[in-house]
Every structure is written in structure tokens, then in C-alpha cells.
Amino acid sequence: MKPKTLLLASLLAIPLTTQANDLLRFYTLAVKNDAGIRAAGFARDAALEAYPQARATLLPQITGSYDRVFNDSDIKVSYTDPTTGLVVPISSKNDGVDQSLSVTLTQPLFNLESYYRLKEADQQVALALLSYQASEQNLLLRVAESYFGTLAASDGLRSATAEKDALARQLELAKQNVEVGISSLTDTEETEARYDLSVATELEAQQSYTAALESLEEITREPLEDINQRPVRVVPLPGTAEKKPLATLPEDLQLPVPQPASAEQWVARAKLGNLDVMSSRIGFTAADQQMKAAQSRHLPTVSGTLNYTDSRSEAGALPTQLKGPSAGIRVSLPLFAGGATQSVVRQARATKEQRLAEFDGAERQVERSVRTAYQAVLLGAARVKALRQAQTSSRSALIAVETGLEIGTRAASDVLNAQQQRYAAERNYAQARYDYLLATLRLKALAGQLGLGDLEAVDRLLVN
């Protein structure tokens, strides 16, 4: 053959696979459509307003007022004339307009409680940002779990269908062998029982696959295509979205190994970067500021005022007019509030101790969870390796048993057992790979290092 012909033949022999970018596509849709992440975003925006509200108590306050009063009244008074002893009545008309314009500027000069409230609000803003970051990590995990859950359900359905079809062929062959007297009726009945069970298993797999698709669509609201259908292009009707197939992992995939390869290093990272631990630490700091603010209620507050008044009155005997600025300083010292201030201080101190205990508990729980997650990664890698070998061995064993049945050294039940073992090994191997990838993502999430780049790395493993 010519070199060009050889090159063309070798290219045709290579499977045509392309990078899918499916995880990123679904994550992008989830960011726009998932109700949980949208609610977390609005909760973050609402919590961010705590800081400007607390800061406002330390900034100037300006108030203005305007009054306009119309007077139409009669004044009647009487007095006794000392010379005559007679009561002399006097009446007058009180008509006119009273109007007053006042603008007051108040600037807090010393208010330690408001200062500590501002510090507390600053911690609340940081806590809100961490909470939203945790929601983003949770969304990354939920998308990956739903996606690989759908792939696992698809593998289970495909394996159940293949096993049912194989048993159907085996049952047909057993019936033919009974007719010619090669095998017994017992073998046929056993095969038929296995076939009936496989039909039920396929129905359960179909239900699991449908539920997995609905779970993924709940996050993204994206119309999906059945993974098991043949790659036939269907022209969508006008006004409908074209369904896209899900990408899968290649058969000979080399799974990534998370770094560092030490449980202690992962624990150290988690104590510094775990979002729950950081939130507990910030919650303790906020409680400390809250206690200081409560203690500051015993202290005086000082504020300066600047007022401008323009008022005039036409009612009364003589018209009056007041116009001009005034300034002053106000000092307020709380003396006794019925014991409420002491109660608030005790409450804040107890809350601070509660936050400290929660921080200690969060550190302990994260340390245990990280060690468990790291062991899950190590065991997952070993499990993938063992199940891959088991899949290869089960396929070889099935061929050997089928050959033994043909030459009369093995029974039909041996073939049924070998088939069941083969399909179980394939399902377990596929599930083990999905579990391993999810275990690596969960480990990074516990360390507070899970981001979009990690989803991109997993997405590059998928092919159409």
C-alpha cells in the first residue's frame, strides 16, 4: 500500500472523540437557572447592607421641618377694677399666620456602641460573602454529582439491557437445545427465571435513569437527550430547543491524582481554608464585637448640633420673628435602665462563648471529614484499579465458560453466572470511576479550594 493510503487507513481506525465541555455548559446553565444559587445571591446582597446601615449611625444626620399654622380665635379675659370693684371684660381677636422653618444637623462625636456595631457589621458582611462562596462550591458539587449520577444511571440501564438481551438469546438457545435433546428442561427454567429477573432489573434501571435526568434538569432546566439513543441528527421543530447528548469518560482514562499526597497537609489546608471553619471564626469575632457594643451602653455619648431657624408669628398682640443659627453640644449619660443593660451584656457574653465552642467543633469536624475524604480518594483509586482488572477477567471468564459449554465441560448455569458477573463488573467499574472523581472534588471542597478550574479539569476528561 502507498504511504498516503496507509495514513488514511490509520486515521479511519482511530475513534473520533472530541472534548465535550459538558460540565462547564451545565454549570453555566445552573448559575443562571438554579433556584438555590439565585436565593443565595439575594441573601448575600441583603446582608451586605448591614455595613452602610451601621456606618450611618456615625455619620451626620440632617433633619428639616416646616410648620404653617392659621389662627382664628377670640380671646376673652376679665379683671376687677381696684378703684370701683367692678369686673371689666376685655376681648381681642387673635388672627394671623404662624410659620416656622428649622434645619438641624447632628454629628455624633463619641458613641462607642455605634463604633463596635460597625465592626460587627463588617464581620457580618464577610460572613455573607463566605456563605455565598459556600453556595458556589455546593453548586459545583451538585452539578458534578447530578451529571455523574446521570452517567452512572445510563451505564446501569445500558448494562441491564445488554444483560437482558444476552439472557434472551441464551433462553432461545436453551429452548432449542431442549427440543433436540441436548439440554434438560431444568436449564431452560433456570435461564427463563434469570431472564424474567433481568426484565425487572431493566425497568428499575430505566426508572433510576429517568430520575437522574430529572435531577439534572432541575438544576439547569436544559432539555437533555437520551444517552443510549443512536447518534442520529434530528432537526428540531421551530421554537424548540435542540437536545444535546451527555459526554462520557473514555474506557482507558487515566484518573488524576490529587496533590498533595498527604492527609496531614490536607488537614492543615482545611483548617485555614475550609469555609465552615472560616465562618465559625468570623462568627466568633462578630460576637466579640457585639459584646463590646453591649458593654459600651454604660458609657456617655456626645453629639454636636447645628440648627438654623426661621420663624415668624402674626398672631397675638405683637408680631414676632426669630431667625438665625444656633450650635451646641449634647452629652447623654445612661444612669439606670432597669437592669436591661446588664442583661444584654450577659446575653452577649454567652453568645460569644457559644461561637467559640462552635468554632472548636467546626475545626474538629473538618479534620475528621478531611481524613475520611482523603481515605476515600485513596481507596477509590485502588478500587478503580481492582475493578478494571475484574472487568477484564470477567470478560475472559465468560468467553472461557461459553467455550466450555460448547465442548460439554461446563453447564448452562455456569454461563448464566459468568454473564451476571461480567455485567456487574462493568457497572461497578464505571461507578467506581465516577465515585473517584467526585471524591477528589469533595476533598478539595473540604479544604476550601474547590473552584471552577477543578470542574474544568474534570470536564477535559469527558469526550463525546
C-alpha positions, 0 to 999 in steps of 0.5 A: 500500500502507498504511504498516503493510503496507509495514513488514511487507513490509520486515521479511519481506525482511530475513534473520533472523540472530541472534548465535550465541555459538558460540565462547564455548559451545565454549570453555566446553565445552573448559575443562571437557572438554579433556584438555590444559587439565585436565593443565595445571591439575594441573601448575600446582597441583603446582608451586605447592607448591614455595613452602610446601615451601621456606618450611618449611625456615625455619620451626620444626620440632617433633619428639616421641618416646616410648620404653617399654622392659621389662627382664628380665635377670640380671646376673652379675659376679665379683671376687677377694677381696684378703684370701683370693684367692678369686673371689666371684660376685655376681648381681642381677636387673635388672627394671623399666620404662624410659620416656622422653618428649622434645619438641624444637623447632628454629628455624633462625636463619641458613641462607642456602641455605634463604633463596635456595631460597625465592626460587627457589621463588617464581620457580618458582611464577610460572613455573607460573602463566605456563605455565598462562596459556600453556595458556589462550591455546593453548586459545583458539587451538585452539578458534578454529582447530578451529571455523574449520577446521570452517567452512572444511571445510563451505564446501569440501564445500558448494562441491564439491557445488554444483560437482558438481551444476552439472557434472551438469546441464551433462553432461545438457545436453551429452548432449542437445545431442549427440543433436540435433546441436548439440554434438560428442561431444568436449564431452560427454567433456570435461564427463563427465571434469570431472564424474567429477573433481568426484565425487572432489573431493566425497568428499575434501571430505566426508572433510576435513569429517568430520575437522574435526568430529572435531577439534572434538569432541575438544576439547569432546566436544559432539555437533555437527550437520551444517552443510549439513543443512536447518534442520529441528527434530528432537526428540531421543530421551530421554537424548540430547543435542540437536545444535546447528548451527555459526554462520557469518560473514555474506557482507558482514562487515566484518573488524576491524582490529587496533590498533595499526597498527604492527609496531614497537609490536607488537614492543615489546608482545611483548617485555614481554608475550609469555609465552615471553619472560616465562618465559625471564626468570623462568627466568633469575632462578630460576637466579640464585637457585639459584646463590646457594643453591649458593654459600651451602653454604660458609657456617655455619648456626645453629639454636636448640633447645628440648627438654623431657624426661621420663624415668624408669628402674626398672631397675638398682640405683637408680631414676632420673628426669630431667625438665625443659627444656633450650635451646641453640644449634647452629652447623654449619660445612661444612669439606670435602665432597669437592669436591661443593660446588664442583661444584654451584656450577659446575653452577649457574653454567652453568645460569644462563648457559644461561637467559640465552642462552635468554632472548636467543633467546626475545626474538629469536624473538618479534620475528621471529614478531611481524613475520611475524604482523603481515605476515600480518594485513596481507596477509590483509586485502588478500587478503580484499579481492582475493578478494571482488572475484574472487568477484564477477567470477567470478560475472559471468564465468560468467553472461557465458560461459553467455550466450555459449554460448547465442548460439554465441560461446563453447564448452562448455569455456569454461563448464566453466572459468568454473564451476571458477573461480567455485567456487574463488573462493568457497572461497578467499574464505571461507578467506581470511576465516577465515585473517584472523581467526585471524591477528589472534588469533595476533598478539595471542597473540604479544604476550601479550594474547590473552584471552577478550574477543578470542574474544568479539569474534570470536564477535559476528561469527558469526550463525546 
